[in-house]
Amino acid sequence: MSNPPTASRGLKLAGLILALIASGIVIAGISSRHSHDASVKAWTDQQAIPTVSIHPPAQSDQGGSLILPGRFEAYARAPIYARVSGYLKSWKADIGTRVKSGQLLAEIETPDLDQELLQAKADLASAQANVALAETTAKRWQEMLKTQSIARQAVDEKVGDLQSKQAIVKAAEANVNRLLALKSFARIVAPFDGSVTARNTDTGALINAGSSSATVLPLFEVSNTRKLRLYINVPQNYVGQIRTGDKARFTVPEAAGEAFEATIQSTSGAINASSGTTLVQLLVDNSAGRFLPGGFANVNLLFNDAVARLSIPASALIFDQNGLKVATVGKDRKVTLKTITIARDLGKQLEVQSGLTSTDMVVENPPDGLNDGDQVNIAMRAAAEK
């Protein structure tokens, strides 16, 4: 008779066990889902923080160099124009010819000037004859004055006529001398030792005196190329480091792999407002004739700065409306933006004038939108700890 109650209790116990199992499954599922959501949230938050590479600024060597393009010019250059008109009789020196000071370059036939000179000499002879006659007359009248046979006024007139004719002789002599001086320019000579770098005339060519017209070419051009002037334009930032007498090295395209030496001779002493540079003149020994006026050269100026500068990669630079900045990361992994000034742009590297210290950790390739106080992850922790 007791079996039915016992069976009922067994069923109730089984149901309770099943309910507990079901509750455990539900609780476990909820807990697992909550843990997964927290993990996803933590992963998402972690991914939202940018990861950056940081490096301390490199210590650049003291001093440095600046490479600038330059142009050779002759130490002395003289374009030679005709001083008299005529026809070119002959020329004696072609381009490339070495000449000495006073050496004959060409001769000009001057028929018109020759006729003027003949006329001037004839005028001088006539004036001299008139003086001789006036002088004789004046002496005779002065002798007659002693006998009181003529008036003093008449004698003074004869003496004045003599003086007038003597002045005419002096003017005629001056005109002859002027034409003789012009005639001497029919011989075109070298003004100094050098070489002929241009010849723009030939035998029989019509020669016009002067150089007032922009289209008139010089007959010859003589240049002193044993020394050359080398001109470069130095940016204003470096003008204070240019010193007369300092050495510089340069290369030329036709002598690849060779370097030559030049000496800084002078500067223009002013900044060109349009380019922001100053003109610097260097002196080059060209006694061997290796360099040509008008040629190109790459000039390497060597500087000896008193203070070594910090160097950062160009990729670390940030441009905004407030100027040039770099992002640095502290020990708390927070970003600090620092404004800097650039001393020299070396292409892939930048030398910093101010704004950084050697202990700053600089972000290389900073991501867009990086701001002051942002949290970042450090890709190279080992570099940050060094």
C-alpha positions, 0 to 999 in steps of 0.5 A: 500500500506504500508504493504509490507515495514512494513513487510520487516522491521519486518523481518530484526529486527527479523533476527538482534535479532536472530544474537545477540542471536547467538553471545551471545551464542557463546561468552558465550561458549567461555568464559565458555571454557576458564574459565574451561581451566584455572580452570583445569590448576590451579588444575593441577598446584596445584596437581603438588606441593607435600603435606607434613607433617611437625613437629618440632624436639622433645626435648629428655630428658637429658641423655639417655641409651644404651642397649648392649649385654654382657657376664659373666665370672668368676672373677677368673678362673684356668684350672688345668693341670697335672705337673707330669705323671702317672695314676689318683689314685682318684678324690675328687671333681666333678663339682659344688663342692665348694672348699677352697684354698689348698683343695685336688681335685685328686691324681696321682700315679707316678711309674716312678717318684717314681723310679727316686726319689729312684735313686736320693736318692741313688746317694745322699747317694753314693755321701755323702759316697764319701765325708766322705771318701775324707774328712778323707783322706784329713785330714790324708794327711794334718797331714802328711804334718806337718812332711814333709813326703809328698809333698804339691802338693799331699795334695792339690790334696786330698783337691781338690778331697774333694771339688769336691765330696762335689759339687757332693753332692750338685748337688745330693741334688738339684736333690732329692729336684727337684724330691720331688717338682715334687712329691708334684704335684701328689696331685692336690689342689684348687688354691683359694676358688671357685667351680669346673666348669669342670672335664675332667678325671676319676680314672685310666686315663693316665695322661700326664704332661704339657699343650703344646698340643692344644688337652690336656684338663685340669684335672679340672677347678676351678672358683671364681663365687662369683663375676663375670666380665661382658664384653660389647663392647661399640661403640666409640661414647659413650666411652667418657661417660664411667666412672669407678664406674658408675652403670649400670643395666642388665637383664638376660633371665632366670629372666624375668622382673627383673633388676640387678645392676653392677658397671663399673670397667675398660675399655681396653683403646683402640678401636678395629679397626675391630669393632670400639668398646672398651671393658668395664668390669663391676663387678657383685656381685654373692654371691647368685649364680644367674648368671653363667659364660658364660651366656648372659645379656642385659646391660643398660648403663645410661648416663648423657649428659650435653646437651639435644639433638633433636630427629626426626623420622627415616622416615625423614632421606634422604640418598644421595651421600653427606651424611645424610640430612633432609628436612625442610620447611620455612614460604614461604613453600619452602624446605631447605635440611640440613646436620645432624650428628646422635648422637644415633640411637634408631630405630624409633627415631634418636637423632641429634648431629648437623645440626638442631635447635628446630625451624626447621620444619622437613618433615616426609616421604619426597617424592622422588626427593625433592630438595632445593627451591621446593614449597610444600603444608603443610598437617598439617598447624596447626602443622606448626603454633604452 
